[in-house]
Amino acid sequence: MERKGRLGFVPARYGEGVVGGAEAVLREMAHGLAQRGWEVDVLTTCARDHFTWANEFDPGVEEIADSVTLRRFPTVISTDRAERAAFNAAINAGSPLRMTEQERWMNDDLRLPELFHYLLDASDSYRALVFAPYLFWPAFACGQVAPDRTILMPCLHDEPEAHLDIFHPLFSGSRGLWFLSDPERDLAESIHPRLADFEVIGSGLDVPERYDPEGFRARHGIEGPFVMYAGRREGGKNWDGMLDAFARAVVNADLPLSMVTMGHGAVDAPPEIADRVIDLGYVSESERNDAYAAASAYIQPSAFESFSRTMMEAWLAGTLVIAAGTSAVNRWHAERSGAGLVYDDDDEFEECLRFVAEAPEAAAAIAAPGREYVLEHYTWPPVLDAVERTIDRWMPWS
C-alpha cells in the first residue's frame, strides 16, 4: 500500500462511553484514513466526561483497531474554575471581555501540558495535525503549536463563546479549515474577519447493515409509539427545554407518545410525564440504530449544531426528524432533504408531535427521502476523498 504520511488527530475525548458528534467524526475519520494507508495517531486526553474532565482512562500509548496508535495525556485543572464560571456568566450576558480576561477564561479549565510539549518536540513528524472542536484548550493551545501543519475542524456553533476575539488566530492562522456544512462555513465567515483556506467536506456515516426495531422494543419492554432523543442531555443542547415542551404537548393534546432517550447527562422529567420518559443511558451503536428504526420521530432540539449527525442517523433508519428551527444547520438539512419538520416555538413543536401521533403514515412518507439524502451526501468514501484532496493541497510532500 502506498505510504501517504503520518496524521495526528486531536479530539478532546476518545473512547468507550464518550458521547459527542465531533468526537465521533474524528474517530471514524481517523480509522477510515488508516484503512487507506495513512499512519494515524490519535492524541487525546484521559477524560471521558467534558464537564469534570476527570482522568478516567490510563495515560500512555497503545495500538488499537486498524493499527491506529492511541496516545493519551492527563488533563490538568489547577483551580475550582470559579473565575471561569464568572466569565461564562459575562459571556452569556453579552458583556465584552478584555483579551487578558479571555485568556484567563480559557486557561481556567482543563489544560493538557504534556500534549503541548509532545507537539513541540514531535509536530515535525506529522504531515498534518487535525483538531476538533475549536472550543477547548487542546485545540486552542495545541492547534497553534505548528500552524503550518494544523487543520482545524471547528464544529462551530452560533454560541456566545464563538464570538470571542481569542479564537481569531486559530481560525486565520491554521493551514486549513474543514467545515461540516454550508451554514457552519457561513457562520465562520460572519464572525472572523479573515479565514484560513477552507473546504466544506461534510461528514460521513457508517450505514448499518440491518435494523431490528421489534427486537429493540422487546428488549426494553416498550409498547406504543415513541419519539426519541440521543446525545448529550445538557442545557447547550436544549434538553431540559425540549423535555418541558414535550410534557406540555402530550398533556395538552392528550397524545399517546412516550420519549426514549439515550446518552450522557441527567434526565429530570416533569412529574406529569415521568412514567413516559424511558432513559436507556449509554447504549451500543447497534442498539441506538435499532431505536431510531423503532421511533415514530427523532427530536433535534439544539440550536447549536454544525452538522447534526443524529439527524442523519435517524434518516438512515427511515425515521422522521423534528428539528428546532433556531439552528440554521437543522433548517438547512430539513429543507435540502425534504424529510424533516422544523418548529420555531412550543406551539409548533406540539403541532409536530400531534401530526406524528395522528398521521403516522403521512409522517413516514415525509421521512422517506431522508435515507437517500444521507446516502447521496454523507457516506464516508466521498468525504475521505475530500479529506485526502485537501491534505494534498495544503500539505504537499516536499
C-alpha positions in Angstrom: 0.0 0.0 0.0 1.3 3.5 -0.9 2.8 5.3 2.0 0.9 8.6 2.5 2.3 10.0 5.7 1.6 10.4 9.3 -1.5 12.1 10.6 -2.3 13.2 14.2 -6.0 13.5 15.2 -6.6 15.5 18.4 -10.1 15.1 19.8 -10.8 16.4 23.3 -12.0 12.9 24.3 -11.9 9.5 22.8 -13.0 6.0 23.8 -15.8 3.9 25.2 -18.6 5.9 26.7 -17.7 9.2 25.1 -20.8 10.9 23.6 -20.3 13.7 21.1 -20.6 14.4 17.4 -17.1 16.0 16.9 -15.5 13.0 18.8 -17.4 10.5 16.6 -16.5 12.2 13.4 -12.8 12.4 14.2 -12.8 8.8 15.4 -14.3 7.4 12.3 -12.3 9.7 10.0 -9.0 8.6 11.7 -9.8 4.9 11.3 -11.1 5.4 7.8 -7.8 7.1 6.7 -5.8 4.4 8.5 -7.6 1.8 6.3 -6.5 3.9 3.3 -2.8 3.6 4.1 -2.1 6.6 6.4 -0.1 6.2 9.5 -2.6 7.6 12.2 -2.1 8.7 15.8 -5.0 9.7 18.0 -3.7 12.3 20.5 -6.2 12.9 23.3 -7.0 13.3 27.0 -7.6 10.7 29.6 -11.0 12.2 30.2 -14.4 10.7 29.4 -16.7 13.4 30.7 -16.5 17.0 29.3 -17.9 18.6 32.5 -15.4 17.3 35.0 -12.6 16.4 32.7 -11.6 13.8 35.3 -8.8 11.4 34.2 -10.7 8.1 33.8 -8.5 6.4 31.2 -4.9 5.5 31.8 -2.2 7.7 30.2 0.2 6.1 27.7 0.5 4.6 24.3 -1.3 1.6 22.8 -2.2 0.3 19.3 -5.9 0.0 18.7 -8.1 -1.1 15.8 -6.9 -0.5 12.2 -3.3 -0.1 13.5 -4.1 3.3 14.9 -1.8 4.5 17.7 -3.7 6.0 20.7 -1.7 8.4 22.8 -3.4 9.6 26.0 -2.3 12.6 28.0 -3.6 13.5 31.5 -5.8 16.6 31.9 -4.7 19.2 34.4 -7.2 21.5 36.2 -5.5 23.8 38.7 -8.4 25.7 40.2 -12.0 25.3 41.2 -12.9 27.2 38.0 -14.9 29.8 39.9 -13.3 32.6 37.8 -14.3 30.7 34.6 -17.9 30.5 35.8 -18.0 34.2 36.4 -16.6 34.8 32.9 -19.1 32.4 31.5 -21.9 34.4 33.0 -20.5 37.6 31.4 -20.1 35.9 28.0 -23.6 34.6 28.1 -24.9 38.0 29.0 -23.1 39.6 26.1 -20.7 41.6 28.2 -17.3 42.1 26.5 -14.2 40.6 28.0 -10.7 42.1 27.6 -8.2 39.8 25.9 -6.5 39.1 29.2 -9.8 38.0 30.6 -10.5 35.8 27.7 -7.1 34.2 28.2 -7.8 33.6 31.9 -11.2 32.1 30.9 -9.5 29.7 28.5 -6.9 28.6 31.0 -9.2 28.3 34.0 -10.4 24.9 32.7 -8.7 21.7 31.5 -5.2 22.0 30.2 -3.1 19.4 28.5 0.5 20.5 29.1 2.0 17.1 28.3 0.4 17.1 24.8 1.5 20.6 24.3 5.2 19.7 25.0 4.8 16.5 23.0 3.8 18.5 19.9 6.6 21.0 20.5 9.0 18.0 20.1 7.1 15.8 17.6 5.0 18.0 15.3 7.5 17.8 12.5 6.9 14.1 12.3 3.3 14.6 11.2 2.2 15.6 7.8 -1.0 17.1 9.3 -2.5 17.6 12.7 -6.3 17.7 12.9 -8.0 19.4 15.9 -11.7 19.4 16.9 -13.7 21.0 18.3 -12.4 24.6 18.5 -13.8 25.5 21.9 -11.5 23.6 24.3 -7.9 24.1 25.3 -6.4 21.1 23.4 -7.5 22.6 20.1 -7.0 26.2 21.0 -3.5 25.9 22.5 -2.1 22.8 20.8 -3.6 23.9 17.5 -1.2 26.9 17.5 2.0 24.9 18.1 2.5 24.1 14.4 0.1 26.2 12.4 1.5 25.2 9.1 0.6 21.6 9.8 -2.7 22.3 11.6 -6.2 21.6 10.1 -9.0 22.8 12.3 -12.4 21.1 12.1 -14.1 23.7 14.3 -17.6 22.2 14.7 -18.6 25.8 15.1 -22.0 26.7 16.6 -23.6 30.2 16.9 -22.9 30.2 20.7 -21.7 33.2 22.7 -18.1 31.8 23.1 -17.7 31.6 19.3 -17.6 35.4 19.1 -14.6 35.8 21.4 -11.6 37.5 19.8 -9.3 35.0 21.3 -10.2 32.5 18.6 -9.4 34.7 15.6 -5.7 33.5 15.4 -6.8 29.8 15.4 -9.3 30.4 12.5 -7.0 32.6 10.5 -3.6 31.0 11.2 -4.3 27.3 10.7 -3.2 25.8 7.4 -6.7 24.8 6.6 -10.3 24.5 8.0 -12.7 21.7 7.4 -16.4 22.7 7.7 -19.2 20.1 8.1 -21.9 22.1 6.4 -22.6 25.3 4.4 -24.3 27.1 7.3 -21.2 26.4 9.5 -19.0 27.9 6.9 -21.3 30.9 6.6 -21.2 31.4 10.3 -17.4 31.3 10.4 -17.2 33.9 7.7 -19.6 36.2 9.5 -17.6 36.0 12.8 -14.0 36.1 11.7 -12.5 38.9 9.6 -10.2 36.5 7.9 -10.2 32.7 7.5 -7.5 30.3 6.6 -8.1 28.2 3.4 -11.2 26.1 3.9 -13.2 23.3 2.4 -16.8 22.1 3.2 -16.1 18.4 3.4 -19.3 17.3 5.1 -19.2 14.3 7.4 -19.5 10.6 6.8 -21.6 8.0 8.5 -21.3 4.2 8.5 -24.5 2.7 7.1 -26.0 0.0 9.3 -26.4 -3.4 7.5 -29.7 -4.0 9.2 -32.2 -2.7 11.8 -34.2 -4.6 14.4 -36.9 -2.2 15.7 -39.2 -5.0 17.1 -36.2 -6.6 18.8 -35.4 -3.2 20.4 -39.0 -2.9 21.7 -38.9 -6.4 23.1 -35.5 -6.0 24.8 -36.7 -2.8 26.6 -40.4 -3.7 27.1 -41.5 -0.6 25.1 -45.1 -0.6 23.8 -46.8 2.1 21.8 -45.5 5.0 19.7 -42.5 7.0 21.0 -40.2 9.8 19.9 -36.5 9.7 20.6 -33.6 11.8 21.6 -29.9 10.6 21.6 -26.9 12.5 22.7 -25.8 14.8 25.5 -28.6 15.7 27.9 -27.5 19.2 28.8 -28.5 22.9 28.6 -26.4 23.6 25.5 -28.5 21.0 23.6 -31.8 22.4 25.0 -32.6 19.1 26.5 -34.5 20.4 29.5 -36.4 22.9 27.4 -37.4 20.2 25.0 -38.5 17.9 27.8 -40.7 20.6 29.3 -42.2 21.3 25.9 -42.8 17.6 25.3 -44.6 17.4 28.7 -46.9 20.3 27.9 -47.6 19.0 24.4 -48.6 15.4 25.3 -50.7 16.6 28.3 -52.4 19.4 26.5 -53.1 17.4 23.4 -53.6 14.1 25.1 -51.0 12.4 22.8 -50.2 8.7 23.3 -46.4 9.3 22.9 -43.5 8.3 25.1 -40.0 9.7 25.0 -37.0 7.3 24.7 -33.6 8.9 25.4 -30.0 7.6 25.5 -26.7 9.3 26.0 -25.0 11.2 28.8 -26.4 13.6 31.3 -29.2 13.8 33.9 -32.8 13.1 33.0 -35.2 15.0 35.2 -38.6 14.5 33.6 -41.5 16.7 34.8 -43.6 14.6 37.2 -46.7 14.5 35.0 -44.7 12.5 32.3 -42.2 10.7 34.5 -43.6 7.4 33.5 -43.4 8.2 29.8 -39.7 9.1 29.7 -37.5 6.0 29.2 -33.8 6.6 29.9 -31.5 3.9 28.5 -28.3 5.7 29.4 -25.3 4.8 27.2 -26.0 2.1 24.7 -24.2 0.4 21.8 -24.3 1.8 18.3 -26.4 -1.1 17.1 -28.9 -0.7 19.9 -29.1 3.1 19.2 -29.7 2.3 15.5 -32.5 -0.1 16.3 -34.0 2.6 18.5 -34.0 5.0 15.6 -35.8 2.5 13.4 -38.4 1.8 16.1 -39.2 5.5 16.9 -42.0 7.5 15.3 -39.8 10.5 15.1 -36.4 11.8 16.2 -36.3 15.2 18.1 -33.4 17.5 17.5 -33.9 20.5 19.9 -30.5 22.0 19.8 -29.7 25.4 18.4 -26.0 24.7 18.5 -25.2 22.4 15.6 -22.5 22.4 13.0 -23.7 19.2 11.2 -26.2 17.2 13.4 -25.1 13.6 12.9 -28.1 12.3 14.8 -30.4 13.7 12.2 -28.6 11.7 9.6 -28.7 8.6 11.7 -32.5 9.0 12.1 -33.0 9.4 8.3 -30.9 6.4 7.5 -33.3 4.4 9.7 -36.3 5.9 7.8 -37.4 8.0 10.7 -38.9 11.5 10.6 -36.9 14.3 12.1 -38.5 17.1 14.1 -35.9 19.8 14.5 -35.6 23.2 16.2 -35.5 26.0 13.6 -33.2 28.1 15.8 -30.4 26.1 14.2 -29.5 27.2 10.7 -28.0 23.7 10.2 -31.2 21.9 11.3 -33.3 24.0 8.9 -30.8 23.6 6.0 -30.8 19.8 6.3 -34.6 19.7 6.6 -35.2 21.9 3.6 -32.5 20.2 1.4 -33.8 16.7 2.2 -37.5 17.4 2.4 -37.5 14.8 5.2 -37.9 16.8 8.3 -40.3 19.1 10.2 -39.0 22.4 11.7 -40.5 24.2 14.7 -39.9 27.7 15.9 -41.7 27.6 19.2 -43.5 25.3 21.6 -46.9 25.6 19.8 -45.3 24.4 16.6 -43.5 21.7 18.4 -46.8 20.5 19.8 -48.3 20.5 16.2 -45.4 18.4 15.0 -46.0 15.9 17.8 -49.7 15.8 17.1 -49.0 15.2 13.4 -46.7 12.2 14.2 -49.3 10.7 16.7 -52.4 11.2 14.5 -50.9 10.7 11.0 -48.1 8.1 11.3 -48.3 7.0 7.7 -48.1 10.6 6.4 -45.1 11.2 8.8 -43.4 8.1 7.4 -43.9 9.4 3.9 -42.3 12.7 4.7 -39.3 10.9 6.3 -38.8 8.6 3.2 -36.4 10.9 1.2 -34.1 11.2 4.2 -32.3 8.0 3.7 -31.4 8.8 0.1 -30.3 12.3 1.1 -27.8 10.8 3.5 -26.6 8.1 1.1 -26.1 10.8 -1.6 -24.2 13.3 0.5 -22.8 11.8 3.7 -21.2 8.4 3.4 -17.5 8.1 4.2 -15.9 7.3 0.9 -16.5 10.7 -0.8 -15.8 12.6 2.5 -12.5 10.8 2.9 -11.7 11.6 -0.8 -12.3 15.3 0.0 -10.1 15.0 3.2 -7.2 13.5 1.2 -7.5 16.1 -1.6 -7.3 19.0 0.9 -4.3 17.4 2.7 -2.5 17.0 -0.6 -3.3 20.6 -1.5 -2.4 22.2 1.9 0.4 19.9 2.9 2.0 18.5 -0.3 5.0 16.3 0.0 8.2 18.4 -0.1 
